């Protein structure tokens, strides 16, 4: 594992060019009370910017703007909606290198991955823009003198709340589906990574999205989210974040009978069956595990490998971890950056220490990274592989959301599936096998909304993603992802 750094001042200088503001009713502004949040560079722990904090009056302005814009946008033709959104797609692709740079600085993922994230979200928006022209209703055969149809209409103003780990991906999933469905929205994005989402709002603005359709705010999590839920203006709440916060927000929305889309945490099991290719399984698990330093809701985070191939699998996983280049996100060749903040480093440290105290062995990593030019105060933690992890170690039940790969062995596949399903989570799950019948047992057996066999695939624009059990409600992406922003209206018309 190599550690690289680049002069921190470079990142600070680049970030100083970012637009950071509240985007309300088509205009950029500061918060009514002039309060701000500091933005930190996770690679250095330096303040690199300040983003305005919305007061209640700013939120009310945003909600009122969305309410005014909604009927106009709803009634805009599908062709015009699609035209504006496809213009935004083109701008996003043009600006991907700059937006990716800002994302790498504020969030810590390597530049290449950040630019890829922006390019991918342009694909998400493109797909939704096309889908906006395919929101067909239904004609139901009935009595000859009656026309019976089903219409799909946008639900209204959406309140959206997103976390920091995919600064473009999380907001764009909500923006693209809601806007293409004909909704207006007020989105509260993470104040830890504001430049990326501001750049996305700029793209929509420059593409000609009418004012008020998209409103972007930053504010304290609980108070801002609660205000968006409680407002009579919002008709749907779309949230991505942790299970405990999701439960709170869902209960609050439920009390008002507001529908929600809840994309929550997971703790993805990987089962590597006895007949799997252990080297290929290690390569594919490795690629997914260290992406975004493990700060991914679908990150493979409980690895169950058949005892007969465990040594080969672990050796390859360790070999690949040693090849990672951990360092400053803008530096050439870096493959893993810092974690987002000190809290995540401490949580990672705690889970590793707890696993070791329960008898696990550190096969790789297991420490904060220091020295070798690492910038003072950066939130670096080594990619960490733990073996022989007992099920009562905290890391086997608490979502690590960091660079930890805990491995345990099994002998009986049914028992491995039972243990994999024993947590209240059910977001992603992965299985490796060369046998069609074992693949079928895994596909049927896993309790998860997103299942991949012989790879650890992430979410894709064309297909629905979401969790079962406490990992969430509803689906994002694919036709289901747009449908989630529509209401169903049955119209029966007596013709004679
Ligand atoms: P979080 O739940 O702490 O915060 C998410 C958002 O909710 C933030 O914008 C935050 O400000 C806001 N929030 C609202 N009410 C809050 C309250 N009472 N307290 C704190 N925040 C409140 O989650 P996080 O740590 O920012 O993000 C990581 C979590 O998100 C992980 O559990 C991860 O698995 C999950 N996640 C899920 C998906 C998915 O698609 N299922 C994608 C990305 C992340």
Boltz pocket constraint, residues with backbone or C-beta under 6 A from the ligand:
constraints:
  - pocket:
      binder: B
      contacts: [[A, 161], [A, 162], [A, 163], [A, 164], [A, 165], [A, 166], [A, 170], [A, 188], [A, 189], [A, 190], [A, 219], [A, 220], [A, 221], [A, 222], [A, 223], [A, 225], [A, 240], [A, 241], [A, 242], [A, 243], [A, 245], [A, 246], [A, 248], [A, 262], [A, 263], [A, 264], [A, 265], [A, 266], [A, 296], [A, 297], [A, 298], [A, 399], [A, 401], [A, 427], [A, 467], [A, 471], [A, 472]]
      max_distance: 6.0
